[in-house]
Amino acid sequence: MAGEENGRVVEFAIGGMTCAACSARLEKVLNKQPGIEAAVNLASERARVRLTGAADEAAVIAAVARAGFSAQPADSRSREAEREERQARYRSELQRFWIAALLTAPLVAQMGLMFGLGHGAELPRWLQLLLATPVQFWIGWRFYDGAYKALRGGGANMDVLVALGTSMAWAYSAVMTVANLPGHVYFEGGAAVITLVLLGKLLEARAKTRTSEAIEALVRLRPRTARVERDGALVEVAVDSLMPGDVFIVRPGESVPVDGAVIEGASAVNEAMLTGESMPVNKGAGDKVFAATANTSGMLRCRATGVGEHTLLAGIIRLVAEAQGSKAPVQRLADRIAAVFVPAVCAVAAVTLGGWLLAGAPFAEALVNAVAVLVIACPCALGLATPTAVMVGTGQGARAGILVRNAEALERAERIAVIALDKTGTLTLGEPQLTDVVPGAAGEEEALALAAALEQGSEHPLARAILARLEGRRPDPVTDFSALAGKGVSGTVRGRKLRLGSPAWVGAEAEPASRLAREGKTVVALAEGDVLLAYLAIADPLRPTSREAVARLKARGIRLVMLTGDHADTAAAIARAAGVDEFRAGILPGDKAAAVAELRGQGVVAMVGDGINDAPALAAADVSFALGAGSDAAIEAADLTLVRNDLRGVDDAIDLSRATLRKIRANFFFAFIYNVLGIPLAALGWLNPVIAGAAMAMSSVSVVTNSLLLRAWRPKD
């Protein structure tokens, strides 16, 4: 689907789809409507629709209804109601299955007895008719209803195959019974097929529910109430009523209701449910807190900054839902096959019937073989091969702090050959720290106090690093302050005229500054007149896990290139410390996109950045990763967001991609092999309808179960 910026994207819950032919047909119908572009997902029973021009929700709902299905707009709040509705429908279907099983059991049992005792063990035909008819037309009504809606909408689906096949068996047997004609009847075949298909659908529904557990768990994390300050008193209100700026209290053991900033208090907050990080994070005044995280110890007083759909949790739910509703390119082949699958199977069944009759076989034998062809064919397995694996894979990723925007990115991640790494905030912490104070004429503490006084009004990262070392102490006042762009600052502190800036501007010796610069540090000199007081070195340290992350990616044979605007000496030092063999220094933010585009000539290129300043470079890459750190902008910027702010997540994401693609390929192999072998065997008369129905029922269950094995995937750390 095209980018969401070119229209309004709405998600719909779809009812009535039974197989891949349904989702393929509905998608085709929707995409023919003016101003509507849709992607329909069978596994999640959702459609993501982009509306442009005069198209609106009503147009989508009407088009879906004409195709024989139902639709309603879906959001995070409607998921609970949908889940309850699915559970009620499941219980109803389970009851109908047991009724069908009780009615079918005598028919199947007599078939088994006939193998040993001959036709003398056959139940009276009128009794068979009485047992089979409720199964065919009451229990099996859902297949007739689904077939009618599909044909009315101009297509055919699995319901058409089941309804046609079982009706042929029932009708032939009913005529033989009513007319009292000699020969065998096949009531057990139709009844057993319907019962087994129902069983398969129940098992499939149960398994599909498990594939969406990750997003259901995220939705359940949302607190329902919050304690808010109102007119000097604490009032418990619904979370949905909170507004940005409201002040709320979080007591020990409670969940944070919305995103906010701590005003006062100190505590450790467990963010594992959002980031996958098991260790609680210490929070104090000025720190961010996020909705649904758990306060473990002290009480926090916070101001709301993000509420409703603008919290980190809501962003994660939205992203996971979007990924689970998207289609990998490999799924498009299955959709094309599913669109023509049912008509092709009906043609094969007709050829089977005619072929056996021309070969001189009795009509009953030819009919049974044609019915077997109809009931063994299963487009469902093809339709579920990709979306179930994607749903489980993206869900496992979300649990590990890896948010996947769409299935296409997940598929491309497997083929990454080159990764461009932003330096600041990606390989490094993005928080410059004062690492060295080399005394000259002044001692370390004196030099630090004087430098802090000169820098107290500056927002430059170097100034913040120096001021942070004061640990809350107020710097001395400065007068006659001036700043010279690209050089430094000057002013009078304690009656002393001082300069702080580049060593060359201050007139300091070059050697100590050069040595510190070779270590990847930025050096400033503090001087009084011509007297050097001290050198101060500032560095943006590597993330603790960067070197391990680089080693992992290099072990995969991936080429790594660091992009930075720093001087070559600083860039070389950082690259050396991180283990990165290649770097491009002196690159401005706007030039990073061109550097990424150049690398794309050497294979699939990924870009890893902070998701905000690196947006053009992220957009230029085949696959983009953003280190999230709770930023809404980061979540919206990239194909994959690493909520844990850990570069090792790139390697974990590639591992998840490969695991998911292995499952998809295995699912497709099984689905294709099943249909390629099953249909000819049925046509040749080697499978009776009961065995064919059981095989069809189990094929979808097998695909979904194989996808569920992805739940065992875990990140390496």
Order of alpha helices (4+ residues) and beta strands (2+ residues): beta-alpha-beta-beta-alpha-beta-alpha-alpha-alpha-alpha-alpha-alpha-beta-beta-beta-beta-beta-alpha-beta-beta-beta-beta-alpha-alpha-alpha-alpha-beta-alpha-beta-beta-alpha-alpha-beta-beta-beta-alpha-alpha-beta-beta-alpha-beta-alpha-beta-alpha-beta-alpha-beta-alpha-beta-alpha-alpha
